[in-house]
Amino acid sequence: MPCTCGNWRRWIRPLVVLLYILLLLVVLPLCIWELQKSGVSTPNKAWFIAGIFVFMTIPISLWGILQHLVHYTQPELQKPIIRILWMVPIYSLDSWIALKYPNIAIYVGNM
């Protein structure tokens, strides 16, 4: 049986979609259950709502990056685009961590 690793353009998109769906079906309910189990304060609610937006933005931006990598036909144009698209997940995770841990926000923000 031939190895399909060389033909990664065919299986990478369904794999990414499947992993995202599993994440939404497993991690999100666990987080909601954890919030319901404990007494939820306002900062925790804000952190949870921000986390929902982080988990919405990361797959969308990673999908755009993946599309550029799959259809990598103009490297000189697509390299800067991919770099710019990486700003979205990095900044969203940075902001989300800073919201939960304000003490280290100055260190996380300067990465």
Phi and psi restraints in degrees (range 20) as a CNS / XPLOR table:
assign (resid 1 and name C) (resid 2 and name N)
       (resid 2 and name CA) (resid 2 and name C) 1.0 -72.6 20.0 2
assign (resid 2 and name N) (resid 2 and name CA)
       (resid 2 and name C) (resid 3 and name N) 1.0 149.5 20.0 2
assign (resid 2 and name C) (resid 3 and name N)
       (resid 3 and name CA) (resid 3 and name C) 1.0 -74.3 20.0 2
assign (resid 3 and name N) (resid 3 and name CA)
       (resid 3 and name C) (resid 4 and name N) 1.0 132.4 20.0 2
assign (resid 3 and name C) (resid 4 and name N)
       (resid 4 and name CA) (resid 4 and name C) 1.0 -95.8 20.0 2
assign (resid 4 and name N) (resid 4 and name CA)
       (resid 4 and name C) (resid 5 and name N) 1.0 7.7 20.0 2
assign (resid 4 and name C) (resid 5 and name N)
       (resid 5 and name CA) (resid 5 and name C) 1.0 -65.3 20.0 2
assign (resid 5 and name N) (resid 5 and name CA)
       (resid 5 and name C) (resid 6 and name N) 1.0 -30.6 20.0 2
assign (resid 5 and name C) (resid 6 and name N)
       (resid 6 and name CA) (resid 6 and name C) 1.0 -70.2 20.0 2
assign (resid 6 and name N) (resid 6 and name CA)
       (resid 6 and name C) (resid 7 and name N) 1.0 -22.1 20.0 2
assign (resid 6 and name C) (resid 7 and name N)
       (resid 7 and name CA) (resid 7 and name C) 1.0 -102.6 20.0 2
assign (resid 7 and name N) (resid 7 and name CA)
       (resid 7 and name C) (resid 8 and name N) 1.0 50.8 20.0 2
assign (resid 7 and name C) (resid 8 and name N)
       (resid 8 and name CA) (resid 8 and name C) 1.0 -69.1 20.0 2
assign (resid 8 and name N) (resid 8 and name CA)
       (resid 8 and name C) (resid 9 and name N) 1.0 -19.8 20.0 2
assign (resid 8 and name C) (resid 9 and name N)
       (resid 9 and name CA) (resid 9 and name C) 1.0 -66.8 20.0 2
assign (resid 9 and name N) (resid 9 and name CA)
       (resid 9 and name C) (resid 10 and name N) 1.0 -23.6 20.0 2
assign (resid 9 and name C) (resid 10 and name N)
       (resid 10 and name CA) (resid 10 and name C) 1.0 -81.9 20.0 2
assign (resid 10 and name N) (resid 10 and name CA)
       (resid 10 and name C) (resid 11 and name N) 1.0 -36.7 20.0 2
assign (resid 10 and name C) (resid 11 and name N)
       (resid 11 and name CA) (resid 11 and name C) 1.0 -102.6 20.0 2
assign (resid 11 and name N) (resid 11 and name CA)
       (resid 11 and name C) (resid 12 and name N) 1.0 -8.6 20.0 2
assign (resid 11 and name C) (resid 12 and name N)
       (resid 12 and name CA) (resid 12 and name C) 1.0 -72.5 20.0 2
assign (resid 12 and name N) (resid 12 and name CA)
       (resid 12 and name C) (resid 13 and name N) 1.0 -39.9 20.0 2
assign (resid 12 and name C) (resid 13 and name N)
       (resid 13 and name CA) (resid 13 and name C) 1.0 -64.8 20.0 2
assign (resid 13 and name N) (resid 13 and name CA)
       (resid 13 and name C) (resid 14 and name N) 1.0 -50.0 20.0 2
assign (resid 13 and name C) (resid 14 and name N)
       (resid 14 and name CA) (resid 14 and name C) 1.0 -61.7 20.0 2
assign (resid 14 and name N) (resid 14 and name CA)
       (resid 14 and name C) (resid 15 and name N) 1.0 -33.3 20.0 2
assign (resid 14 and name C) (resid 15 and name N)
       (resid 15 and name CA) (resid 15 and name C) 1.0 -65.3 20.0 2
assign (resid 15 and name N) (resid 15 and name CA)
       (resid 15 and name C) (resid 16 and name N) 1.0 -43.4 20.0 2
assign (resid 15 and name C) (resid 16 and name N)
       (resid 16 and name CA) (resid 16 and name C) 1.0 -64.3 20.0 2
assign (resid 16 and name N) (resid 16 and name CA)
       (resid 16 and name C) (resid 17 and name N) 1.0 -43.7 20.0 2
assign (resid 16 and name C) (resid 17 and name N)
       (resid 17 and name CA) (resid 17 and name C) 1.0 -63.6 20.0 2
assign (resid 17 and name N) (resid 17 and name CA)
       (resid 17 and name C) (resid 18 and name N) 1.0 -42.9 20.0 2
assign (resid 17 and name C) (resid 18 and name N)
       (resid 18 and name CA) (resid 18 and name C) 1.0 -63.0 20.0 2
assign (resid 18 and name N) (resid 18 and name CA)
       (resid 18 and name C) (resid 19 and name N) 1.0 -43.5 20.0 2
assign (resid 18 and name C) (resid 19 and name N)
       (resid 19 and name CA) (resid 19 and name C) 1.0 -63.6 20.0 2
assign (resid 19 and name N) (resid 19 and name CA)
       (resid 19 and name C) (resid 20 and name N) 1.0 -38.6 20.0 2
assign (resid 19 and name C) (resid 20 and name N)
       (resid 20 and name CA) (resid 20 and name C) 1.0 -67.0 20.0 2
assign (resid 20 and name N) (resid 20 and name CA)
       (resid 20 and name C) (resid 21 and name N) 1.0 -41.8 20.0 2
assign (resid 20 and name C) (resid 21 and name N)
       (resid 21 and name CA) (resid 21 and name C) 1.0 -64.5 20.0 2
assign (resid 21 and name N) (resid 21 and name CA)
       (resid 21 and name C) (resid 22 and name N) 1.0 -42.7 20.0 2
assign (resid 21 and name C) (resid 22 and name N)
       (resid 22 and name CA) (resid 22 and name C) 1.0 -61.6 20.0 2
assign (resid 22 and name N) (resid 22 and name CA)
       (resid 22 and name C) (resid 23 and name N) 1.0 -40.0 20.0 2
assign (resid 22 and name C) (resid 23 and name N)
       (resid 23 and name CA) (resid 23 and name C) 1.0 -61.4 20.0 2
assign (resid 23 and name N) (resid 23 and name CA)
       (resid 23 and name C) (resid 24 and name N) 1.0 -45.4 20.0 2
assign (resid 23 and name C) (resid 24 and name N)
       (resid 24 and name CA) (resid 24 and name C) 1.0 -67.1 20.0 2
assign (resid 24 and name N) (resid 24 and name CA)
       (resid 24 and name C) (resid 25 and name N) 1.0 -35.1 20.0 2
assign (resid 24 and name C) (resid 25 and name N)
       (resid 25 and name CA) (resid 25 and name C) 1.0 -81.2 20.0 2
assign (resid 25 and name N) (resid 25 and name CA)
       (resid 25 and name C) (resid 26 and name N) 1.0 -20.3 20.0 2
assign (resid 25 and name C) (resid 26 and name N)
       (resid 26 and name CA) (resid 26 and name C) 1.0 -108.1 20.0 2
assign (resid 26 and name N) (resid 26 and name CA)
       (resid 26 and name C) (resid 27 and name N) 1.0 -54.2 20.0 2
assign (resid 26 and name C) (resid 27 and name N)
       (resid 27 and name CA) (resid 27 and name C) 1.0 -71.7 20.0 2
assign (resid 27 and name N) (resid 27 and name CA)
       (resid 27 and name C) (resid 28 and name N) 1.0 -44.3 20.0 2
assign (resid 27 and name C) (resid 28 and name N)
       (resid 28 and name CA) (resid 28 and name C) 1.0 -61.9 20.0 2
assign (resid 28 and name N) (resid 28 and name CA)
       (resid 28 and name C) (resid 29 and name N) 1.0 -47.0 20.0 2
assign (resid 28 and name C) (resid 29 and name N)
       (resid 29 and name CA) (resid 29 and name C) 1.0 -62.6 20.0 2
assign (resid 29 and name N) (resid 29 and name CA)
       (resid 29 and name C) (resid 30 and name N) 1.0 -34.8 20.0 2
assign (resid 29 and name C) (resid 30 and name N)
       (resid 30 and name CA) (resid 30 and name C) 1.0 -63.9 20.0 2
assign (resid 30 and name N) (resid 30 and name CA)
       (resid 30 and name C) (resid 31 and name N) 1.0 -40.2 20.0 2
assign (resid 30 and name C) (resid 31 and name N)
       (resid 31 and name CA) (resid 31 and name C) 1.0 -65.7 20.0 2
assign (resid 31 and name N) (resid 31 and name CA)
       (resid 31 and name C) (resid 32 and name N) 1.0 -42.4 20.0 2
assign (resid 31 and name C) (resid 32 and name N)
       (resid 32 and name CA) (resid 32 and name C) 1.0 -64.2 20.0 2
assign (resid 32 and name N) (resid 32 and name CA)
       (resid 32 and name C) (resid 33 and name N) 1.0 -42.3 20.0 2
assign (resid 32 and name C) (resid 33 and name N)
       (resid 33 and name CA) (resid 33 and name C) 1.0 -62.1 20.0 2
assign (resid 33 and name N) (resid 33 and name CA)
       (resid 33 and name C) (resid 34 and name N) 1.0 -40.9 20.0 2
assign (resid 33 and name C) (resid 34 and name N)
       (resid 34 and name CA) (resid 34 and name C) 1.0 -64.7 20.0 2
assign (resid 34 and name N) (resid 34 and name CA)
       (resid 34 and name C) (resid 35 and name N) 1.0 -39.1 20.0 2
assign (resid 34 and name C) (resid 35 and name N)
       (resid 35 and name CA) (resid 35 and name C) 1.0 -66.5 20.0 2
assign (resid 35 and name N) (resid 35 and name CA)
       (resid 35 and name C) (resid 36 and name N) 1.0 -40.6 20.0 2
assign (resid 35 and name C) (resid 36 and name N)
       (resid 36 and name CA) (resid 36 and name C) 1.0 -68.5 20.0 2
assign (resid 36 and name N) (resid 36 and name CA)
       (resid 36 and name C) (resid 37 and name N) 1.0 -33.4 20.0 2
assign (resid 36 and name C) (resid 37 and name N)
       (resid 37 and name CA) (resid 37 and name C) 1.0 -69.3 20.0 2
assign (resid 37 and name N) (resid 37 and name CA)
       (resid 37 and name C) (resid 38 and name N) 1.0 -39.3 20.0 2
assign (resid 37 and name C) (resid 38 and name N)
       (resid 38 and name CA) (resid 38 and name C) 1.0 -99.9 20.0 2
assign (resid 38 and name N) (resid 38 and name CA)
       (resid 38 and name C) (resid 39 and name N) 1.0 161.8 20.0 2
assign (resid 38 and name C) (resid 39 and name N)
       (resid 39 and name CA) (resid 39 and name C) 1.0 -71.2 20.0 2
assign (resid 39 and name N) (resid 39 and name CA)
       (resid 39 and name C) (resid 40 and name N) 1.0 121.9 20.0 2
assign (resid 39 and name C) (resid 40 and name N)
       (resid 40 and name CA) (resid 40 and name C) 1.0 -95.8 20.0 2
assign (resid 40 and name N) (resid 40 and name CA)
       (resid 40 and name C) (resid 41 and name N) 1.0 123.2 20.0 2
assign (resid 40 and name C) (resid 41 and name N)
       (resid 41 and name CA) (resid 41 and name C) 1.0 -94.4 20.0 2
assign (resid 41 and name N) (resid 41 and name CA)
       (resid 41 and name C) (resid 42 and name N) 1.0 170.7 20.0 2
assign (resid 41 and name C) (resid 42 and name N)
       (resid 42 and name CA) (resid 42 and name C) 1.0 -62.2 20.0 2
assign (resid 42 and name N) (resid 42 and name CA)
       (resid 42 and name C) (resid 43 and name N) 1.0 -43.8 20.0 2
assign (resid 42 and name C) (resid 43 and name N)
       (resid 43 and name CA) (resid 43 and name C) 1.0 -62.0 20.0 2
assign (resid 43 and name N) (resid 43 and name CA)
       (resid 43 and name C) (resid 44 and name N) 1.0 -34.8 20.0 2
assign (resid 43 and name C) (resid 44 and name N)
       (resid 44 and name CA) (resid 44 and name C) 1.0 -68.8 20.0 2
assign (resid 44 and name N) (resid 44 and name CA)
       (resid 44 and name C) (resid 45 and name N) 1.0 -36.9 20.0 2
assign (resid 44 and name C) (resid 45 and name N)
       (resid 45 and name CA) (resid 45 and name C) 1.0 -63.9 20.0 2
assign (resid 45 and name N) (resid 45 and name CA)
       (resid 45 and name C) (resid 46 and name N) 1.0 -43.3 20.0 2
assign (resid 45 and name C) (resid 46 and name N)
       (resid 46 and name CA) (resid 46 and name C) 1.0 -62.1 20.0 2
assign (resid 46 and name N) (resid 46 and name CA)
       (resid 46 and name C) (resid 47 and name N) 1.0 -40.9 20.0 2
assign (resid 46 and name C) (resid 47 and name N)
       (resid 47 and name CA) (resid 47 and name C) 1.0 -65.3 20.0 2
assign (resid 47 and name N) (resid 47 and name CA)
       (resid 47 and name C) (resid 48 and name N) 1.0 -39.6 20.0 2
assign (resid 47 and name C) (resid 48 and name N)
       (resid 48 and name CA) (resid 48 and name C) 1.0 -66.7 20.0 2
assign (resid 48 and name N) (resid 48 and name CA)
       (resid 48 and name C) (resid 49 and name N) 1.0 -43.7 20.0 2
assign (resid 48 and name C) (resid 49 and name N)
       (resid 49 and name CA) (resid 49 and name C) 1.0 -63.8 20.0 2
assign (resid 49 and name N) (resid 49 and name CA)
       (resid 49 and name C) (resid 50 and name N) 1.0 -41.5 20.0 2
assign (resid 49 and name C) (resid 50 and name N)
       (resid 50 and name CA) (resid 50 and name C) 1.0 -63.1 20.0 2
assign (resid 50 and name N) (resid 50 and name CA)
       (resid 50 and name C) (resid 51 and name N) 1.0 -36.8 20.0 2
assign (resid 50 and name C) (resid 51 and name N)
       (resid 51 and name CA) (resid 51 and name C) 1.0 -63.5 20.0 2
assign (resid 51 and name N) (resid 51 and name CA)
       (resid 51 and name C) (resid 52 and name N) 1.0 -36.7 20.0 2
assign (resid 51 and name C) (resid 52 and name N)
       (resid 52 and name CA) (resid 52 and name C) 1.0 -61.0 20.0 2
assign (resid 52 and name N) (resid 52 and name CA)
       (resid 52 and name C) (resid 53 and name N) 1.0 -44.0 20.0 2
assign (resid 52 and name C) (resid 53 and name N)
       (resid 53 and name CA) (resid 53 and name C) 1.0 -68.8 20.0 2
assign (resid 53 and name N) (resid 53 and name CA)
       (resid 53 and name C) (resid 54 and name N) 1.0 -34.0 20.0 2
assign (resid 53 and name C) (resid 54 and name N)
       (resid 54 and name CA) (resid 54 and name C) 1.0 -63.0 20.0 2
assign (resid 54 and name N) (resid 54 and name CA)
       (resid 54 and name C) (resid 55 and name N) 1.0 -45.6 20.0 2
assign (resid 54 and name C) (resid 55 and name N)
       (resid 55 and name CA) (resid 55 and name C) 1.0 -71.6 20.0 2
assign (resid 55 and name N) (resid 55 and name CA)
       (resid 55 and name C) (resid 56 and name N) 1.0 -14.5 20.0 2
assign (resid 55 and name C) (resid 56 and name N)
       (resid 56 and name CA) (resid 56 and name C) 1.0 -86.4 20.0 2
assign (resid 56 and name N) (resid 56 and name CA)
       (resid 56 and name C) (resid 57 and name N) 1.0 -38.1 20.0 2
assign (resid 56 and name C) (resid 57 and name N)
       (resid 57 and name CA) (resid 57 and name C) 1.0 -78.3 20.0 2
assign (resid 57 and name N) (resid 57 and name CA)
       (resid 57 and name C) (resid 58 and name N) 1.0 -35.8 20.0 2
assign (resid 57 and name C) (resid 58 and name N)
       (resid 58 and name CA) (resid 58 and name C) 1.0 -61.7 20.0 2
assign (resid 58 and name N) (resid 58 and name CA)
       (resid 58 and name C) (resid 59 and name N) 1.0 -49.6 20.0 2
assign (resid 58 and name C) (resid 59 and name N)
       (resid 59 and name CA) (resid 59 and name C) 1.0 -64.1 20.0 2
assign (resid 59 and name N) (resid 59 and name CA)
       (resid 59 and name C) (resid 60 and name N) 1.0 -35.5 20.0 2
assign (resid 59 and name C) (resid 60 and name N)
       (resid 60 and name CA) (resid 60 and name C) 1.0 -64.7 20.0 2
assign (resid 60 and name N) (resid 60 and name CA)
       (resid 60 and name C) (resid 61 and name N) 1.0 -45.3 20.0 2
assign (resid 60 and name C) (resid 61 and name N)
       (resid 61 and name CA) (resid 61 and name C) 1.0 -71.3 20.0 2
assign (resid 61 and name N) (resid 61 and name CA)
       (resid 61 and name C) (resid 62 and name N) 1.0 -37.3 20.0 2
assign (resid 61 and name C) (resid 62 and name N)
       (resid 62 and name CA) (resid 62 and name C) 1.0 -65.7 20.0 2
assign (resid 62 and name N) (resid 62 and name CA)
       (resid 62 and name C) (resid 63 and name N) 1.0 -32.5 20.0 2
assign (resid 62 and name C) (resid 63 and name N)
       (resid 63 and name CA) (resid 63 and name C) 1.0 -64.7 20.0 2
assign (resid 63 and name N) (resid 63 and name CA)
       (resid 63 and name C) (resid 64 and name N) 1.0 -42.5 20.0 2
assign (resid 63 and name C) (resid 64 and name N)
       (resid 64 and name CA) (resid 64 and name C) 1.0 -62.9 20.0 2
assign (resid 64 and name N) (resid 64 and name CA)
       (resid 64 and name C) (resid 65 and name N) 1.0 -41.6 20.0 2
assign (resid 64 and name C) (resid 65 and name N)
       (resid 65 and name CA) (resid 65 and name C) 1.0 -63.4 20.0 2
assign (resid 65 and name N) (resid 65 and name CA)
       (resid 65 and name C) (resid 66 and name N) 1.0 -44.7 20.0 2
assign (resid 65 and name C) (resid 66 and name N)
       (resid 66 and name CA) (resid 66 and name C) 1.0 -62.4 20.0 2
assign (resid 66 and name N) (resid 66 and name CA)
       (resid 66 and name C) (resid 67 and name N) 1.0 -39.7 20.0 2
assign (resid 66 and name C) (resid 67 and name N)
       (resid 67 and name CA) (resid 67 and name C) 1.0 -63.2 20.0 2
assign (resid 67 and name N) (resid 67 and name CA)
       (resid 67 and name C) (resid 68 and name N) 1.0 -39.4 20.0 2
assign (resid 67 and name C) (resid 68 and name N)
       (resid 68 and name CA) (resid 68 and name C) 1.0 -66.7 20.0 2
assign (resid 68 and name N) (resid 68 and name CA)
       (resid 68 and name C) (resid 69 and name N) 1.0 -36.2 20.0 2
assign (resid 68 and name C) (resid 69 and name N)
       (resid 69 and name CA) (resid 69 and name C) 1.0 -72.0 20.0 2
assign (resid 69 and name N) (resid 69 and name CA)
       (resid 69 and name C) (resid 70 and name N) 1.0 -38.0 20.0 2
assign (resid 69 and name C) (resid 70 and name N)
       (resid 70 and name CA) (resid 70 and name C) 1.0 -67.6 20.0 2
assign (resid 70 and name N) (resid 70 and name CA)
       (resid 70 and name C) (resid 71 and name N) 1.0 -40.7 20.0 2
assign (resid 70 and name C) (resid 71 and name N)
       (resid 71 and name CA) (resid 71 and name C) 1.0 -105.4 20.0 2
assign (resid 71 and name N) (resid 71 and name CA)
       (resid 71 and name C) (resid 72 and name N) 1.0 54.7 20.0 2
assign (resid 71 and name C) (resid 72 and name N)
       (resid 72 and name CA) (resid 72 and name C) 1.0 -83.4 20.0 2
assign (resid 72 and name N) (resid 72 and name CA)
       (resid 72 and name C) (resid 73 and name N) 1.0 80.5 20.0 2
assign (resid 72 and name C) (resid 73 and name N)
       (resid 73 and name CA) (resid 73 and name C) 1.0 -107.7 20.0 2
assign (resid 73 and name N) (resid 73 and name CA)
       (resid 73 and name C) (resid 74 and name N) 1.0 -21.3 20.0 2
assign (resid 73 and name C) (resid 74 and name N)
       (resid 74 and name CA) (resid 74 and name C) 1.0 -128.3 20.0 2
assign (resid 74 and name N) (resid 74 and name CA)
       (resid 74 and name C) (resid 75 and name N) 1.0 79.3 20.0 2
assign (resid 74 and name C) (resid 75 and name N)
       (resid 75 and name CA) (resid 75 and name C) 1.0 -57.1 20.0 2
assign (resid 75 and name N) (resid 75 and name CA)
       (resid 75 and name C) (resid 76 and name N) 1.0 -38.8 20.0 2
assign (resid 75 and name C) (resid 76 and name N)
       (resid 76 and name CA) (resid 76 and name C) 1.0 -66.9 20.0 2
assign (resid 76 and name N) (resid 76 and name CA)
       (resid 76 and name C) (resid 77 and name N) 1.0 -28.7 20.0 2
assign (resid 76 and name C) (resid 77 and name N)
       (resid 77 and name CA) (resid 77 and name C) 1.0 -88.3 20.0 2
assign (resid 77 and name N) (resid 77 and name CA)
       (resid 77 and name C) (resid 78 and name N) 1.0 -37.1 20.0 2
assign (resid 77 and name C) (resid 78 and name N)
       (resid 78 and name CA) (resid 78 and name C) 1.0 -80.9 20.0 2
assign (resid 78 and name N) (resid 78 and name CA)
       (resid 78 and name C) (resid 79 and name N) 1.0 -25.3 20.0 2
assign (resid 78 and name C) (resid 79 and name N)
       (resid 79 and name CA) (resid 79 and name C) 1.0 -59.3 20.0 2
assign (resid 79 and name N) (resid 79 and name CA)
       (resid 79 and name C) (resid 80 and name N) 1.0 -51.0 20.0 2
assign (resid 79 and name C) (resid 80 and name N)
       (resid 80 and name CA) (resid 80 and name C) 1.0 -64.8 20.0 2
assign (resid 80 and name N) (resid 80 and name CA)
       (resid 80 and name C) (resid 81 and name N) 1.0 -33.0 20.0 2
assign (resid 80 and name C) (resid 81 and name N)
       (resid 81 and name CA) (resid 81 and name C) 1.0 -65.0 20.0 2
assign (resid 81 and name N) (resid 81 and name CA)
       (resid 81 and name C) (resid 82 and name N) 1.0 -43.3 20.0 2
assign (resid 81 and name C) (resid 82 and name N)
       (resid 82 and name CA) (resid 82 and name C) 1.0 -63.6 20.0 2
assign (resid 82 and name N) (resid 82 and name CA)
       (resid 82 and name C) (resid 83 and name N) 1.0 -39.1 20.0 2
assign (resid 82 and name C) (resid 83 and name N)
       (resid 83 and name CA) (resid 83 and name C) 1.0 -63.4 20.0 2
assign (resid 83 and name N) (resid 83 and name CA)
       (resid 83 and name C) (resid 84 and name N) 1.0 -41.2 20.0 2
assign (resid 83 and name C) (resid 84 and name N)
       (resid 84 and name CA) (resid 84 and name C) 1.0 -66.9 20.0 2
assign (resid 84 and name N) (resid 84 and name CA)
       (resid 84 and name C) (resid 85 and name N) 1.0 -40.7 20.0 2
assign (resid 84 and name C) (resid 85 and name N)
       (resid 85 and name CA) (resid 85 and name C) 1.0 -64.7 20.0 2
assign (resid 85 and name N) (resid 85 and name CA)
       (resid 85 and name C) (resid 86 and name N) 1.0 -27.4 20.0 2
assign (resid 85 and name C) (resid 86 and name N)
       (resid 86 and name CA) (resid 86 and name C) 1.0 -68.5 20.0 2
assign (resid 86 and name N) (resid 86 and name CA)
       (resid 86 and name C) (resid 87 and name N) 1.0 -17.7 20.0 2
assign (resid 86 and name C) (resid 87 and name N)
       (resid 87 and name CA) (resid 87 and name C) 1.0 -65.0 20.0 2
assign (resid 87 and name N) (resid 87 and name CA)
       (resid 87 and name C) (resid 88 and name N) 1.0 -33.2 20.0 2
assign (resid 87 and name C) (resid 88 and name N)
       (resid 88 and name CA) (resid 88 and name C) 1.0 -63.4 20.0 2
assign (resid 88 and name N) (resid 88 and name CA)
       (resid 88 and name C) (resid 89 and name N) 1.0 -55.1 20.0 2
assign (resid 88 and name C) (resid 89 and name N)
       (resid 89 and name CA) (resid 89 and name C) 1.0 -66.8 20.0 2
assign (resid 89 and name N) (resid 89 and name CA)
       (resid 89 and name C) (resid 90 and name N) 1.0 -34.9 20.0 2
assign (resid 89 and name C) (resid 90 and name N)
       (resid 90 and name CA) (resid 90 and name C) 1.0 -65.4 20.0 2
assign (resid 90 and name N) (resid 90 and name CA)
       (resid 90 and name C) (resid 91 and name N) 1.0 -47.4 20.0 2
assign (resid 90 and name C) (resid 91 and name N)
       (resid 91 and name CA) (resid 91 and name C) 1.0 -67.9 20.0 2
assign (resid 91 and name N) (resid 91 and name CA)
       (resid 91 and name C) (resid 92 and name N) 1.0 -38.6 20.0 2
assign (resid 91 and name C) (resid 92 and name N)
       (resid 92 and name CA) (resid 92 and name C) 1.0 -66.9 20.0 2
assign (resid 92 and name N) (resid 92 and name CA)
       (resid 92 and name C) (resid 93 and name N) 1.0 -41.4 20.0 2
assign (resid 92 and name C) (resid 93 and name N)
       (resid 93 and name CA) (resid 93 and name C) 1.0 -66.3 20.0 2
assign (resid 93 and name N) (resid 93 and name CA)
       (resid 93 and name C) (resid 94 and name N) 1.0 -39.3 20.0 2
assign (resid 93 and name C) (resid 94 and name N)
       (resid 94 and name CA) (resid 94 and name C) 1.0 -61.0 20.0 2
assign (resid 94 and name N) (resid 94 and name CA)
       (resid 94 and name C) (resid 95 and name N) 1.0 -46.3 20.0 2
assign (resid 94 and name C) (resid 95 and name N)
       (resid 95 and name CA) (resid 95 and name C) 1.0 -66.9 20.0 2
assign (resid 95 and name N) (resid 95 and name CA)
       (resid 95 and name C) (resid 96 and name N) 1.0 -37.8 20.0 2
assign (resid 95 and name C) (resid 96 and name N)
       (resid 96 and name CA) (resid 96 and name C) 1.0 -66.3 20.0 2
assign (resid 96 and name N) (resid 96 and name CA)
       (resid 96 and name C) (resid 97 and name N) 1.0 -42.4 20.0 2
assign (resid 96 and name C) (resid 97 and name N)
       (resid 97 and name CA) (resid 97 and name C) 1.0 -66.2 20.0 2
assign (resid 97 and name N) (resid 97 and name CA)
       (resid 97 and name C) (resid 98 and name N) 1.0 -41.0 20.0 2
assign (resid 97 and name C) (resid 98 and name N)
       (resid 98 and name CA) (resid 98 and name C) 1.0 -65.8 20.0 2
assign (resid 98 and name N) (resid 98 and name CA)
       (resid 98 and name C) (resid 99 and name N) 1.0 -30.9 20.0 2
assign (resid 98 and name C) (resid 99 and name N)
       (resid 99 and name CA) (resid 99 and name C) 1.0 -68.8 20.0 2
assign (resid 99 and name N) (resid 99 and name CA)
       (resid 99 and name C) (resid 100 and name N) 1.0 -37.9 20.0 2
assign (resid 99 and name C) (resid 100 and name N)
       (resid 100 and name CA) (resid 100 and name C) 1.0 -77.7 20.0 2
assign (resid 100 and name N) (resid 100 and name CA)
       (resid 100 and name C) (resid 101 and name N) 1.0 -39.8 20.0 2
assign (resid 100 and name C) (resid 101 and name N)
       (resid 101 and name CA) (resid 101 and name C) 1.0 -122.0 20.0 2
assign (resid 101 and name N) (resid 101 and name CA)
       (resid 101 and name C) (resid 102 and name N) 1.0 82.1 20.0 2
assign (resid 101 and name C) (resid 102 and name N)
       (resid 102 and name CA) (resid 102 and name C) 1.0 -65.0 20.0 2
assign (resid 102 and name N) (resid 102 and name CA)
       (resid 102 and name C) (resid 103 and name N) 1.0 -21.5 20.0 2
assign (resid 102 and name C) (resid 103 and name N)
       (resid 103 and name CA) (resid 103 and name C) 1.0 -64.6 20.0 2
assign (resid 103 and name N) (resid 103 and name CA)
       (resid 103 and name C) (resid 104 and name N) 1.0 -35.4 20.0 2
assign (resid 103 and name C) (resid 104 and name N)
       (resid 104 and name CA) (resid 104 and name C) 1.0 -101.7 20.0 2
assign (resid 104 and name N) (resid 104 and name CA)
       (resid 104 and name C) (resid 105 and name N) 1.0 9.7 20.0 2
assign (resid 104 and name C) (resid 105 and name N)
       (resid 105 and name CA) (resid 105 and name C) 1.0 -60.0 20.0 2
assign (resid 105 and name N) (resid 105 and name CA)
       (resid 105 and name C) (resid 106 and name N) 1.0 -36.6 20.0 2
assign (resid 105 and name C) (resid 106 and name N)
       (resid 106 and name CA) (resid 106 and name C) 1.0 -65.7 20.0 2
assign (resid 106 and name N) (resid 106 and name CA)
       (resid 106 and name C) (resid 107 and name N) 1.0 -33.9 20.0 2
assign (resid 106 and name C) (resid 107 and name N)
       (resid 107 and name CA) (resid 107 and name C) 1.0 -79.3 20.0 2
assign (resid 107 and name N) (resid 107 and name CA)
       (resid 107 and name C) (resid 108 and name N) 1.0 -39.7 20.0 2
assign (resid 107 and name C) (resid 108 and name N)
       (resid 108 and name CA) (resid 108 and name C) 1.0 -70.1 20.0 2
assign (resid 108 and name N) (resid 108 and name CA)
       (resid 108 and name C) (resid 109 and name N) 1.0 -36.8 20.0 2
assign (resid 108 and name C) (resid 109 and name N)
       (resid 109 and name CA) (resid 109 and name C) 1.0 -69.4 20.0 2
assign (resid 109 and name N) (resid 109 and name CA)
       (resid 109 and name C) (resid 110 and name N) 1.0 -18.9 20.0 2
assign (resid 109 and name C) (resid 110 and name N)
       (resid 110 and name CA) (resid 110 and name C) 1.0 -99.4 20.0 2
assign (resid 110 and name N) (resid 110 and name CA)
       (resid 110 and name C) (resid 111 and name N) 1.0 18.8 20.0 2
